[in-house]
């Protein structure tokens, strides 16, 4: 049975390549479809969480938290579906903030960690990589804040290229494993 999996890996890889090509060809539509799917997912998740919170027996600790989280998920989903452009901009600014905060934490960790911890976490001379990564993350965050529209296009293009590469590797590994039946038995 395992020897037949190569076909599915090959098909999956080829589907990923097609998806990557679509991302590269239609980046604007891709973002809006992604936001719409995200919104629908959040609405569905919210309904499930509200149902879980309401159906949980009375007296259960934090039952109301599930319902509240569900209502918030529904609201976020409705905003994403009804205002996809606003949602995209909000996501971009959150991404920029995350990159800057991560960069600051990376720099702080590289400067304040003891030599033993630095060696354990970053490896030999790895502190320089942490410093460079932290600095680049901060620069990336600033660039995203400065050019949010260009950031969306770059993210979609990079994601498209990444999906094509992953798809090719998946397809090649599936195709290559077709003759490896004897290794699995």
NORBELGI-V511668 format. One record per pair of residues at least 24 apart in sequence whose C-alpha atoms are under 7 Angstrom apart, sorted by the first residue. I is the first residue (numbers start at 1). GAP is how many residues later the second one is. Records with the same first field share a line. If there is no record, write none. Layout:
I: GAP  GAP
This chain:
3: 175  178
6: 168  169  171  172
7: 167
9: 161  162  165
10: 160  161  162  164  165
11: 160
12: 159
13: 154  155  157  158
14: 153  154  157
16: 147  148  151
17: 146  147  150  151
20: 140  141  143  144
21: 139
23: 133  134  137
24: 133  136
27: 126  129
32: 52
35: 45  49
36: 44  45  48
39: 38  39  41  42
40: 37
42: 31  32  34  35
43: 30  31  34  35
45: 25  28
46: 24  25  27  28
47: 27
92: 56
93: 52
96: 45  46  48  49
97: 44
99: 38  39  41  42
100: 37  38  41
102: 35
103: 30  31  32  34  35
104: 30  34
106: 24  28
107: 24  27
